Amino acid sequence: MRGNERLNPATTRIPISHPSYRTLLRLGAAALLALAVVVATLGRMAAPAGAQGSASGVAYPVANILCKFSNVPGEPTTKDHVQNMVLNNGTWSLDHVFRESSYGAVNFTGTQSFGWYSVPNPSSAYNGTNPGDMFRLLDDCADAAGSDVDFNDFDVVNVWANDSMGGSSGFAFIDGATLTLGGVTKHYRFAIIPSSIFSMPKTIAHELGHAFGMKHVTGGRWDMVGVANLCQATDIVSAHLRVIGRVVAAGAFR
């Protein structure tokens, strides 16, 4: 093309041998594959007992429980802030992210936030990389909340801990587990959220993705559950569905 000449989109054709043509084909194939995985993933996401379906999908009410360790008195956030982050902040909420990422199949309607409560042990008693310690923290936090939280009403439990727990980036058990919390035994999806990620909603969404059964995606740069520093979607809201390759459910599934 010379000077200020412009291509006429009605008449210009890109040769099949041109690198741009092959790039477009690859992008198109990747988008279709991502969409197919999303559909397959949603088909495997069973609704919890008692979950309520509607035109807006299945509600997974979240209990956000704010807990502090015996050696850390600080309260680095408020339950109102947490409630807003998860549910009440419109398109900037995690509820909105999961609605979009699941094509409307999942939402967090019914979410409530509680605390702060004190657990009986110092932060050093809960190793952020030890699953047993994380289950114990979940149990201790539920006990500390006592009758404030009726676990019959919730399918997802997030513990917001007031310490970085050795720099942990969070903990979640893939697809949750059957636990007894507050005297209520059932299958829960859950995440432990240390204070080091309170201001990192992308990372919190990543951990919740695990709770819903999504595993790390090797090389999944634009997947919310991508591996470590490969998980680099810069905006966890606008990055979903606007670009198919950034859909949360595009990760490898069991």
C-alpha positions, 0 to 999 in steps of 0.5 A, spaced: 500 500 500 502 506 498 502 513 501 495 514 504 491 508 500 486 504 504 484 497 504 477 497 501 474 491 506 468 490 501 473 488 495 480 486 499 481 479 500 487 476 504 491 470 501 490 463 504 498 463 504 498 470 508 500 469 515 494 473 518 490 468 515 493 463 519 493 467 525 485 468 524 484 461 523 488 459 530 484 465 534 477 462 531 479 455 533 481 457 540 475 461 541 470 455 539 474 450 543 474 455 549 466 456 548 465 448 547 469 447 554 465 452 557 458 449 555 461 442 557 464 445 564 457 448 566 454 441 564 458 438 570 456 443 575 451 440 579 447 444 583 447 443 591 442 441 595 437 446 597 440 451 591 435 455 588 434 455 580 431 461 577 431 465 570 438 468 573 441 461 574 443 457 580 444 461 587 450 459 591 449 463 597 456 465 600 457 466 608 463 470 608 466 470 615 471 474 618 476 471 623 482 474 626 488 470 630 490 470 637 496 474 636 494 479 630 489 484 633 488 488 627 481 488 622 484 490 615 477 490 612 470 490 614 464 486 613 460 491 609 466 492 604 467 484 603 459 484 602 460 489 597 466 486 593 462 479 593 455 481 591 453 488 592 458 492 587 454 491 581 459 490 575 465 490 580 462 484 584 465 477 584 457 475 583 457 479 576 464 476 574 461 469 575 454 470 572 458 472 566 463 467 566 458 461 567 453 464 562 448 466 567 448 459 570 452 461 577 450 467 582 451 469 589 444 471 591 443 470 598 450 472 600 452 474 607 458 477 611 459 476 618 465 478 623 470 479 626 471 473 630 477 471 634 479 464 633 483 460 639 490 460 636 496 464 633 497 465 625 503 460 626 498 454 628 495 454 621 500 453 615 497 456 609 500 450 605 497 445 609 490 442 607 489 440 614 491 446 617 486 450 613 480 445 614 482 446 622 481 454 621 475 453 617 472 449 623 475 454 628 472 460 624 465 457 624 465 455 631 467 462 633 461 465 629 457 461 633 449 462 632 450 468 628 451 463 622 446 458 620 450 454 615 443 451 612 443 457 608 449 457 605 453 453 600 460 457 599 464 459 605 469 464 605 474 465 611 477 472 611 483 471 615 487 478 618 494 475 617 498 474 610 499 467 613 506 467 611 505 470 604 499 465 602 495 467 596 489 463 598 487 456 599 481 452 596 479 445 595 478 443 588 470 442 588 469 443 595 468 437 600 463 434 605 464 438 612 460 439 618 460 446 620 456 449 625 453 443 626 450 442 619 453 437 615 453 437 607 458 439 601 461 446 601 465 449 597 470 454 600 476 458 600 481 461 605 482 468 603 489 471 607 489 479 608 495 479 603 490 478 597 484 482 600 485 488 595 486 483 589 479 481 587 482 477 581 486 472 586 480 471 590 476 469 584 481 465 582 481 461 589 473 461 588 474 458 581 478 452 584 472 451 589 467 450 583 472 445 581 476 448 576 483 446 576 490 450 574 491 451 566 498 450 564 499 456 560 492 459 561 495 466 561 488 469 560 484 464 564 482 466 571 485 460 574 491 460 570 497 457 573 501 462 578 504 468 574 501 466 568 494 468 571 494 475 568 487 478 566 488 485 568 481 486 570 477 480 572 470 484 570 471 486 563 476 481 561 470 476 562 466 474 556 468 480 552 474 476 550 472 469 549 479 466 551 478 469 558 472 465 560 473 462 567 471 456 565 476 455 560 480 451 565 482 444 565 476 440 568 476 434 572 
